[in-house]
Amino acid sequence: MAYKKKSSKKSWKNIDTVVAHVKSTFNNTLVSITTTNGDVIMRGSSGQLGFKGARKGTPFAATQIAGNLAKELVGLGARLVEVNMQGPGSGRDSVVRALQSSGLTVTLLRDVTPLPHNGCRPPKKRRV
């Protein structure tokens, strides 16, 4: 049986601009940091930091996620961040504040929450 050779891990050095994709739900907050081409550099979630249950969806947990990712980004040399926010959760704004307070410059805030143009067909009328 032929085994595939493991590829070496990509090294991300001297990246100037990155994109932060924030998915904030009522129960959790997920943050993915990508290059402008879409290659994922790093990611974080509130469960990864040890938050459990209802505390995962809090703004404090979102601040902790963004703070940890921002430290690693500064080490890679990133200075400019575009932020794509998705979802109705409470962690959206606190992620942006944490990124700004860590020394990164937020150049663009974009809301990419999917909205139905007409939605699903409603159920048939109820007959009593």
C-alpha positions as CSV (number, residue, x, y, z in Angstrom):
1,M,0.0,0.0,0.0
2,A,1.4,3.4,-1.0
3,Y,1.3,6.0,1.7
4,K,1.0,9.7,0.9
5,K,4.0,11.7,1.9
6,K,3.1,14.3,4.6
7,S,3.4,17.8,3.4
8,S,5.3,20.2,5.6
9,K,3.3,22.9,7.4
10,K,3.1,26.2,5.6
11,S,5.0,29.0,7.3
12,W,3.2,32.3,7.3
13,K,5.7,35.1,7.7
14,N,5.4,38.8,7.0
15,I,1.7,38.9,6.2
16,D,0.6,42.5,6.0
17,T,-3.2,42.2,5.6
18,V,-5.5,39.5,7.0
19,V,-9.2,38.8,7.1
20,A,-11.0,37.8,10.3
21,H,-14.2,35.8,9.8
22,V,-16.4,36.0,12.9
23,K,-19.4,33.7,13.2
24,S,-21.3,34.7,16.3
25,T,-24.3,32.6,17.3
26,F,-26.3,32.7,20.5
27,N,-24.4,29.7,21.9
28,N,-20.8,30.2,20.6
29,T,-18.4,32.5,18.8
30,L,-16.0,31.2,16.1
31,V,-13.2,33.3,14.6
32,S,-11.1,32.3,11.6
33,I,-8.1,34.3,10.4
34,T,-7.3,34.0,6.7
35,T,-5.1,35.6,4.1
36,T,-6.8,37.8,1.6
37,N,-6.8,34.8,-0.8
38,G,-8.8,32.8,1.7
39,D,-6.1,30.4,3.1
40,V,-6.8,29.8,6.8
41,I,-3.9,30.9,9.0
42,M,-5.4,30.2,12.4
43,R,-8.7,29.8,14.1
44,G,-10.2,29.9,17.6
45,S,-13.4,29.3,19.4
46,S,-14.7,29.8,22.9
47,G,-14.8,26.1,23.6
48,Q,-11.1,25.8,22.6
49,L,-10.3,28.2,25.5
50,G,-12.2,26.1,28.0
51,F,-15.5,27.9,28.2
52,K,-18.5,25.5,28.6
53,G,-22.2,25.8,28.3
54,A,-23.9,29.2,28.3
55,R,-20.6,31.1,28.9
56,K,-19.4,30.3,25.4
57,G,-21.8,32.8,23.8
58,T,-20.8,35.7,26.1
59,P,-18.9,38.8,24.9
60,F,-16.1,38.1,27.4
61,A,-15.4,34.7,25.8
62,A,-15.3,36.5,22.4
63,T,-12.8,39.0,23.7
64,Q,-10.5,36.3,25.0
65,I,-10.6,34.5,21.6
66,A,-9.7,37.7,19.7
67,G,-7.0,38.6,22.2
68,N,-5.2,35.2,21.8
69,L,-5.4,35.3,18.0
70,A,-4.2,38.9,17.9
71,K,-1.1,38.1,19.9
72,E,-0.2,35.4,17.3
73,L,-1.0,37.7,14.4
74,V,1.3,40.4,15.7
75,G,4.0,37.8,15.9
76,L,3.5,37.0,12.3
77,G,3.8,40.6,11.3
78,A,0.2,41.4,10.5
79,R,-0.9,45.0,10.9
80,L,-4.2,45.5,9.0
81,V,-7.3,43.4,9.6
82,E,-10.6,43.2,7.6
83,V,-13.5,41.8,9.7
84,N,-16.4,39.8,8.2
85,M,-19.1,39.4,10.9
86,Q,-21.9,36.8,10.6
87,G,-24.7,35.9,12.9
88,P,-26.8,37.6,15.6
89,G,-24.7,36.8,18.7
90,S,-23.4,39.1,21.3
91,G,-19.7,38.4,20.5
92,R,-19.6,40.4,17.3
93,D,-18.6,43.8,18.6
94,S,-16.3,42.6,21.4
95,V,-14.1,40.7,18.8
96,V,-13.6,44.0,16.9
97,R,-12.7,45.9,20.1
98,A,-10.2,43.3,21.2
99,L,-8.5,43.3,17.8
100,Q,-8.2,47.1,17.9
101,S,-6.9,47.2,21.5
102,S,-4.2,44.7,20.7
103,G,-2.6,47.1,18.2
104,L,-4.1,45.9,14.9
105,T,-5.7,48.4,12.6
106,V,-9.2,47.4,11.5
107,T,-9.7,48.6,7.9
108,L,-13.0,47.2,7.0
109,L,-16.1,46.0,8.9
110,R,-18.5,43.9,6.7
111,D,-21.7,42.1,7.8
112,V,-22.1,38.9,5.8
113,T,-25.1,37.5,7.6
114,P,-27.2,35.6,5.1
115,L,-30.7,37.1,4.6
116,P,-33.4,35.4,2.6
117,H,-34.8,37.5,-0.3
118,N,-38.1,35.8,-0.2
119,G,-37.6,32.8,2.1
120,C,-39.2,29.4,2.2
121,R,-42.8,28.9,1.2
122,P,-45.1,29.2,4.3
123,P,-47.1,26.2,5.5
124,K,-50.6,25.8,4.2
125,K,-53.5,27.6,5.8
126,R,-54.9,25.8,8.9
127,R,-58.4,24.5,8.6
128,V,-60.4,24.2,11.7
